Structure formats: structure tokens, C-alpha cells
Amino acid sequence: MKKPLTIIALLFFITSAYSQTTLSFCTHVQDNGYCTFDNNKFITTPDSTTGRIFMKINSSIALGTKLIYKIYKVDKNAEEKFSQLLDQNIQADWFMAWEPFNFATNTKYNIKVFNDANNMICSKSFELIAGSK
């Protein structure tokens, strides 16, 4: 009885370890899912107050029917302050999704993504700065 239980636990661990979901930030996402300029620091034109950044989710398992993006601004003391919530309805069998958003410049952000079961599936930070004149 110990051996089958150990094998089941091992299979669960392996599946969890390899079913990773990632978040990327892009200036554009093509129809095939290619993320243009995947980075964690972006520079807008000097006169821009916002920049449009795409948040792209990739997963090795289906994402569910809804993604919830929780956007936090990160201050100079690395403290997060909740800024905005975005809901995205998706097809249950999708492994990839993306959502554009206009972010204010000269700000650091931390994005936390949750699925329809309200479980956080990934998070990542980026910074958007205005270019100098």
C-alpha cells in the first residue's frame, strides 16, 4: 500500500512542478502569441503620461474561464498599494491569454494574476518610465 501512495504523491508533485504559469510584459502581442519586446522595464516618450503594456499569460495547463489582474503600484520603500482590478473572460481550454492596459509613467508595478477559483497563478513586476527630453 505504501508504494502506490508514494507513486501517486510523486506524480502529483511532478505535475505541479511542471505546470507552471508565467506572466510577460510586452509592447504588443501578435495573433500567434509572440510577445514583442518582452521586458520588465519600459520607456515612454518624454511627453507621455501613460504607456500601453500588454500582460501576457502562458500556462502548461488550461487557464480556466476567467483571469483577474490585480495591479499594485510599488512605492520607493517597496510597499505595494492596490491600484486597479481587471477581469478577463476567456475560453476554458485556453493556455495563453493577454490583456492590454494603459499604465501611468514613472511608476513601478506588481501584477498578480488570479484564476476563476481565485487562486494566484503568477505575479511579476515591471517599471514604466518617461524618456528624457
BELRA-V844659 format. One record per pair of residues at least 24 apart in sequence whose ideal C-beta (glycine too) atoms are under 10 Angstrom apart, sorted by the first residue. I is the first residue (numbers start at 1). J is the second residue. D is the distance in Angstrom with one decimal. If there is no record, write none. Layout:
i,j,d
I,J,D
I,J,D
This chain:
i,j,d
15,60,9.4
15,61,8.6
18,60,6.3
18,61,9.4
19,59,7.3
19,60,4.9
19,61,4.6
19,62,10.0
19,121,9.9
20,58,8.7
20,59,7.5
20,60,6.2
20,61,9.1
20,121,9.4
20,122,8.3
21,57,6.4
21,58,6.9
21,59,4.1
21,60,7.6
21,61,7.8
21,63,7.5
21,95,9.3
21,113,7.7
21,115,8.6
21,120,9.6
21,121,4.4
21,122,4.6
22,56,8.6
22,57,7.4
22,58,5.0
22,59,7.7
22,60,9.5
22,113,9.9
22,121,9.4
22,122,5.9
22,124,8.0
23,55,6.4
23,56,7.1
23,57,5.9
23,58,8.1
23,69,9.2
23,98,10.0
23,111,6.4
23,112,9.0
23,113,5.9
23,121,8.6
23,122,4.5
23,123,6.7
23,124,4.3
23,125,9.7
23,126,9.5
24,54,8.3
24,55,7.8
24,56,4.5
24,57,8.1
24,58,7.1
24,98,8.5
24,122,9.7
24,124,7.7
24,126,9.7
25,53,5.4
25,54,7.1
25,55,6.4
25,56,7.6
25,103,9.6
25,109,9.0
25,111,8.1
25,124,7.2
25,125,9.2
25,126,4.7
25,127,9.8
25,128,9.2
26,53,7.2
26,54,4.4
26,55,8.2
26,56,5.7
26,98,7.4
26,100,9.1
27,51,8.5
27,52,7.7
27,53,7.0
27,54,7.1
27,100,9.8
28,52,8.7
28,53,9.7
28,54,6.4
28,98,9.5
28,100,8.6
29,54,4.9
29,55,9.3
29,56,5.5
29,96,9.1
29,97,9.6
29,98,4.5
29,99,9.4
29,100,8.2
30,98,9.9
32,96,9.7
33,58,7.8
33,95,9.3
33,96,5.2
33,97,9.3
33,98,7.7
35,98,8.0
39,126,7.4
39,127,9.6
40,108,9.8
40,109,9.9
40,124,7.2
40,125,6.6
40,126,4.4
40,127,7.0
41,108,9.4
41,125,9.9
41,126,6.6
41,127,4.9
41,128,8.0
41,129,7.2
42,103,8.5
42,105,8.9
42,126,6.9
42,127,7.3
42,128,5.0
42,129,7.4
43,105,8.8
43,127,9.4
43,128,7.9
43,129,5.5
43,130,7.3
43,131,4.8
43,132,9.1
44,103,9.3
44,104,9.9
44,105,5.1
44,106,9.0
44,128,6.6
44,129,7.3
44,130,5.3
44,131,6.3
45,105,9.4
45,130,7.5
45,131,5.8
45,133,9.5
46,105,9.6
46,130,5.8
46,131,4.8
46,132,6.2
46,133,4.4
47,130,8.1
47,131,9.0
47,133,8.1
48,102,10.0
48,104,9.8
48,105,6.0
48,128,9.4
48,130,6.3
48,131,8.2
49,102,9.3
49,104,6.6
49,105,5.9
49,106,8.9
49,130,7.9
50,101,9.4
50,102,4.4
50,103,6.2
50,104,5.7
50,105,6.3
50,107,9.9
50,128,8.3
50,130,9.8
51,101,9.6
51,102,7.1
51,103,5.8
51,104,8.4
51,105,5.9
51,107,9.9
51,128,5.0
51,129,9.0
51,130,8.6
52,100,5.6
52,101,7.2
52,102,5.3
52,103,7.8
52,128,10.0
53,99,9.8
53,100,7.1
53,101,6.3
53,102,8.1
53,103,5.5
53,109,8.6
53,111,9.5
53,126,7.2
53,128,6.8
54,98,5.0
54,99,7.0
54,100,4.9
54,101,7.9
55,86,8.5
55,88,9.2
55,97,9.0
55,98,6.4
55,99,5.2
55,100,7.8
55,101,6.6
55,103,9.8
55,109,9.8
55,111,5.9
55,113,7.5
55,122,9.9
55,124,8.7
55,126,9.2
56,96,7.2
56,97,7.5
56,98,4.1
56,99,8.2
56,100,9.8
57,88,9.0
57,90,9.1
57,94,8.9
57,95,8.9
57,96,6.6
57,97,5.1
57,98,6.9
57,99,8.4
57,113,6.1
57,115,9.7
57,121,7.6
57,122,6.8
58,95,7.1
58,96,5.3
58,97,8.8
58,98,9.4
58,122,9.0
59,94,8.5
59,95,5.3
59,96,7.2
59,97,8.9
59,115,9.3
59,121,7.2
59,122,8.4
60,95,7.1
61,95,7.3
61,121,9.5
62,90,9.4
62,91,8.8
62,92,6.2
62,93,5.2
62,94,6.6
62,95,6.2
62,115,9.7
63,88,9.6
63,90,6.1
63,91,8.7
63,92,8.2
63,93,8.7
63,94,5.3
63,95,6.7
63,96,7.8
63,97,6.2
63,113,9.3
63,115,6.4
63,116,8.6
63,121,7.6
64,90,7.4
64,91,9.5
64,92,6.4
64,93,9.7
64,94,8.5
64,97,10.0
64,114,9.8
64,115,4.5
64,116,4.2
64,117,7.0
64,119,9.3
64,121,8.8
65,89,6.7
65,90,6.4
65,91,7.5
65,92,5.1
65,93,9.7
65,94,9.1
65,115,8.6
65,116,5.0
65,117,10.0
66,90,6.6
66,92,9.6
66,97,10.0
66,114,8.7
66,115,7.1
66,116,4.1
66,117,9.3
66,118,9.6
67,94,9.3
67,97,6.0
67,98,9.7
67,99,7.4
67,113,5.9
67,114,7.2
67,115,6.6
67,116,7.9
67,121,8.1
67,122,10.0
68,112,8.6
68,113,7.0
68,114,4.2
68,115,7.7
68,116,8.1
68,118,7.5
68,120,9.3
68,121,9.7
69,99,6.2
69,101,7.6
69,111,6.0
69,112,7.7
69,113,5.7
69,114,8.1
70,110,8.8
70,111,7.2
70,112,4.5
70,113,7.6
70,114,6.8
70,120,8.6
70,123,8.7
71,101,7.3
71,103,7.9
71,109,6.1
71,110,8.0
71,111,5.8
71,112,8.3
72,108,9.3
72,109,6.6
72,110,4.5
72,111,7.5
72,112,7.1
72,123,9.2
72,125,8.9
73,103,9.4
73,104,8.2
73,107,5.6
73,108,7.1
73,109,6.2
73,110,8.2
74,107,7.9
74,108,4.1
74,109,6.5
74,110,5.4
74,125,6.6
74,126,9.8
74,127,8.5
75,107,9.2
75,108,7.9
76,108,8.8
78,108,8.6
78,110,9.5
78,125,9.8
80,108,9.6
80,109,9.3
80,110,5.6
80,112,9.1
80,125,9.5
81,110,9.9
82,112,9.8
83,107,8.8
83,109,7.7
83,110,9.7
83,111,9.9
84,109,9.9
85,114,9.6
86,111,9.4
86,113,9.7
87,114,9.8
87,116,9.9
88,113,9.4
89,116,9.2
90,115,9.8
90,116,9.0
92,116,8.9
103,127,9.8
103,128,5.1
104,128,7.3
104,130,9.9
105,129,6.3
105,130,4.4
105,131,9.1
106,130,5.6
